[in-house]
Amino acid sequence: MSKDDKILVERLKNDDRAAFEELFKLYSERIYYFTIRYIKNKEEAEEITQEVFVRLWNRRFDLKTELSFSSYLFMIAKNAVIDLLRKRQKESTLKEEITPDVNSIAEKSNNSVEYKELNEIVKNSILQLPEKRRQIFLLSRDEGLTYKEIAEKLNISIKTVESHMRLALQQLRKTIGSSYELILTGIFFLPFFW
């Protein structure tokens, strides 16, 4: 650990917020670029960077000044990246396992009040998407086109399709709120949503 880091860590262990802010200024950008290299998503990289420093603050009294501070921070970041990648893999696997049952679950739920209400919420949320984003989302989810097929059909780049899909899903998560979580966990499935 460098002499400057050691002094700042000692101060942090003594509950010094100014030392914490100084360490944040010194390391946050490096943690962010380390993280984005692996997860390729700006918002998630920012969230992980914040999470690293929240964990640092919460564990400040347990820091060891004889160990490398930067190694410690990057270890926290690495673990957070691994957790996120595992979560993505788990969601992807879950989606693959559940997709064949979507139609039968939707049919069983078709008469329920909850299904109708949720269906209305989702439809309205999709209608609130900007026109191009909605078009790309529906081509993917309704027609089952791949990002490459959508890009060719609309004469745009695959990156543009990916960006629109990411933004559409973020917006739907916000507007649908807790109902979105129900959809993801498999309580409700809507044929057009996958």
Secondary structure, DSSP 8 states (H G I E B T S, - for coil): --HHHHHHHHHHHTT-HHHHHHHHHHHHHHHHHHHHHHH--HHHHHHHHHHHHHHHHHTGGG--TTS-HHHHHHHHHHHHHHHHHHHHHHHHHHHHHHGGGHHHHHHHHTTSHHHHHHHHHHHHHHHTS-HHHHHHHHHHHTS---HHHHHHHHT--HHHHHHHHHHHHHHHHHHHTHHHHHHHHTS---TTT-
